[in-house]
Amino acid sequence: MNKERLGIKLVTAILMLIGLISSIYLTDLFIKVHDATGPVESFCAVSDGVNCISVSASQYSRLFGIPISVYGLEYFILTLAILAISLFRRIKWESYIFWLMTLALPGCLALGLVSAFLIKSMCLLCMTVYAVCLGSSLMLAIANRKSFKELLVDGPWELYDAIVTHMPTRATVVVVALFLLSEFIWVPPLFHCSCDDPGAAPHGDYNGLPVSGMAMGNPDAPLKIEEYTDMQCPFCGKGHDSIMQLMQKYPDKVYVVHRDFPLDNACNRTIKRAFHPNACDAAVWGRCAAQQNKFPQLVDKMFEHRQKLSPVNIESYAKNIEGLDLEKLKACVQDGAVMKDIKADIEAGVKLGIRGTPVFMVNGKQVMGYKPLEFWEQTYSDILKGK
């Protein structure tokens, strides 16, 4: 191999490593963002318009339940595997990688447009991956400009010939294809993100429990809980679910008051960067539903679809709530007067030292984080025993 071809291979390997490292970081960031109970820090959260966290937190950060960064991770592992094989066997590695990078470009363009026009925030490391795909594709095209036809044909033809004539290659292709198809079943649960990504189960009519604005249950109940929550927080949805199960089990013994603490810099002064970009808006919709005593029903829907909380989506959830006056609800949302109540909850939470969610004030004592039904049953039992 002459020095020029060796140099091209070395540069290609460096680009693929950059893509792989970027994909690994973005996958780790996705996990942190979706499992976090408080703000997440990242060096690429530069501003509202350039923010990897906003992109990771959006509903567009996954495809078929799998983080998009995982697809990138697999893609770059494949390209590096091709380069590794080329060290021991003469294969048309340039053609393979050119095709892989070129085929990735329409997806890169689509993701870039989604970031710019739907999420309204760009991800530096995502753009790095796009640049790697475009740069490597152009580099290989320019380096092989005198034999561009061979660059286009050699790799696909070599692979086809190997599949037809070489049983181990054919078996390998089948195994890899089955593995890639199977990941749509077993990968989403690893990232806690089914396609609907439920955060809480709906509870129907709440067994006739009394509802008054943001409160549910018997005001004279022995167990009084204030829950500071965020509609986009996964642990808030699970925590709310546990509380609702407790209320259904002991309908006259539990009183719950919802407090808003959206982890969103649009309304929460303690949050310096975009984190849960729909949380403040979701809180407004919830407050407005509370004016019609339909807060629990809409909250169920929002927790159930916490990754899909655009105003259009929330309105569609509200349409299916029996007895909710949609026009009155929309008028309240547009008026925005309830924001002062949301900010009052936030300030109350700040005084309590709250930085993440969920946090529960249980008969005046603070309980942090998600707790299962068993915890709440024991808490109820202890209160009855005077502990």
Secondary structure, 3 states (H helix, E strand, C coil): CCHHHHHHHHHHHHHHHHHHHHHHHHHHHHHHHHHCCCCCCCCCECCCCEEHHHHHHCHHHEECCEEHHHHHHHHHHHHHHHHHHHCCCCCCHHHHHHHHHHHHHHHHHHHHHHHHHHHCCECHHHHHHHHHHHHHHHHHHHHCHHHHHHHHHHHHHHHHHHHHHCHHHHHHHHHHHHHHHHHHHHHHHHCCCCCCCCCCCCCCCHHHCCEECCEEECCCCCEEEEEEECCCCHHHHHHHHHHHHHHHHCCCCEEEEEEECCCCCCCCCCCCCCCCCCHHHHHHHHHHHHCCCCHHHHHHHHHHCCCCCCHHHHHHHHHCCCCCCHHHHHHHHHHCCCHHHHHHHHHHHHHCCCCCCCEEEECCEEEECCCCHHHHHHHHHHHHCCC
